[in-house]
């Protein structure tokens, strides 16, 4: 594992190993046991998109691992003023041990990986959000005890989160049903890749415009904002189109009684999810948010100190 760009790049065994390591890191952190396994290592974090969870979880994660994280806004570095991604990658490779980027264009991540000599982590692009998907699988497994054979229902925009969930569930041998309005479904390349992975791993993929068909028999129900960063001008258009996909009490009732509710956050209460669901007993959104920290620490350790022994 040289980079983390897409969950689709991982083998099922690598995915399981990352999740196991994340579980162990969480247990060590909860026990208050120091684990500075990345002492002397530095992570650069490029942000073209604003962030709450990504910045804090990576920064805190590096501190807990004994390293240092450096925040790099595109407004503060030359990348935002026209320096090429290739030149940025070559220069940063001379300074840093690892580089995480949260940006719009997925090609920027691919170019960084191509021209850098250090590991690159995709902190989010308009196409994929692999770090979120790792935390999601970790959370589901934490609450359900396993992944293979479970069904995840995702309702709403077929965005970067949905694309990564599609690939992650396929890798884990899960069934995933994605309900989106016509014209707002997942990326076709991700769909094709997910179907091929599911065929070999024993899971299934359902794409539909019927939200109740998606949630039927689901072990987990997931949604995300209907208006992602950069789409603010589409809000008035999108709200009436997506309103049938709101996760409310009736929608949760169509899933299994013990189904958990997930949301990558930030949530817009009263739009994609009602307060009764997001604050209800089946909601695990804050466990999910916390697990970004532990899953990303597992990624950092795997990339920067493979084989390191936890205390």
C-alpha positions, 0 to 999 in steps of 0.5 A: 500500500503506497497511497490511499486514493480509492478504496477500490485500490485496496485488496479485501485483505488490506481493507480488513487489516486497516479496520483491525488496526483502527480497532486496536488504535482506538482501544489503545487511545481509549486506554490512555496508552501512549503510542508515538509510533510516528515520532519525527514524521511530518504530514502535510495537509493541503486544503482547497475545501474547508473542513471540520472533521478531516482537518481535526482528525488528521491533525490530532491523529498525527499528534497522538502518533507522535508526529506533526501535521502541517496545515496548508491552505491553497490560499497560502501556498503557490499551488493556489497561485498557479504552480503546477501539481507536479512541481508541488509534489516534487518540492513537498516530497523533499520536506514531508513524509506524507501528504494529504489533500482535500480538494475538488478535482480528483485528477489533482490527487492522481497527479500528486501520486504520480509525481511525488516520492512520498505517500499521498492520502485522498482526504476528499475529492469531488469523486471519492472520499475513501477516509470517510468510507473506512470510518463508516465500515469501522462503525458498522462493524463496531455495532454489528460485529461483522460486515459480510452479508450486511445490507447498507442503504444509501439515500440521496445524491450519488456523490463522492461519499456514495461512490466510495461506499459503493466500492467499500461495501463491495470490497467487504462482501456487503450488499449496498442499495443506493437510491437517488433521483434520476440524473443524480446517481453514482459515477458510472466508472465507480458503478462498473468497478463496484459491480466487478468487485461485488461479483468476486466478493459475494455482495450485491449492488442495487441502484434505484430511484425508489428509496423504500426499495433501497431501505427494505431489510437494511442493516444500516441506513445512510444519507448525506447532504443534498448540496455539496460544497461547490453546488450551492447555486443548485440548492433551490433546484435540488431541494424539491428533487431530493425531498422524497429521499429524506431519512425520517421515521417512516423511512427507518421503519422500512429498514430492519428494526435494529438498523443503525443510522449513519451520516458523514456530517455536516448534517442539515437537519430537517432536509436530508434527515429529521431530528427524530432520526439523527438524535434517535436511539439508532443513530451512530453518527458521533461514533462514526465521526470519532472513527475518522480519527482512528481509521486515518491513524491506521492509514498513516501507520500503514503508509509510514510505519508498516509493521510497527508494533502497538504497545 
